[in-house]
Amino acid sequence: MRKLLGLALLLIAANCFAQTQKEGPCKQIEDACTKAGFVKGEAKEGYGLWVDCIDPIMRGTAQPSKAKKPLPAVNADLINACKAKNPNFGEGHGTAAKK
């Protein structure tokens, strides 16, 4: 019985941790891109969520020339907080992702 209770508590804690990881500064940046009209999987169309929005914001670079929507305004403190929490967020999704 104790093992079952311990397992249940472990699963609850893991779920809470997963929810926390999905929220926070990186999620706010993703949400800003989504609200600006960027869509996951639409990079070929010029408004891909990662290639055309998140990656350039996180790298501090210009968007690809084919991008059809402007980047949303994102506070530098939010970008820094995201980098501190998840240093790889916004890296490796674009075609020019490798530095």
URMOMO-V191660 format. One record per backbone hydrogen bond with DSSP energy under -0.5 kcal/mol. NH is the residue of the N-H (numbers start at 1). CO is the residue of the C=O. Records with the same first field share a line. If there is no record, write none. Layout:
# URMOMO-V191660
NH->CO / CO
This chain:
# URMOMO-V191660
5->1
6->2
7->3
8->4
9->5
10->6
11->7
12->8
13->9
14->10
15->11
16->12
17->13
18->14
19->15
20->16
21->17
22->18
23->19 / 20
28->24
29->25
30->26
31->27
32->28
33->29
34->30
35->31
36->32
37->34
38->33
39->47
42->39
45->42
46->42 / 43
47->42
49->39
52->48
54->49
55->50
57->53
58->54
59->55
60->56
61->56
67->64
68->46
69->46
78->75
79->75
80->76
81->77
82->78
83->79
84->80
85->81
86->82
89->86
91->88
97->94
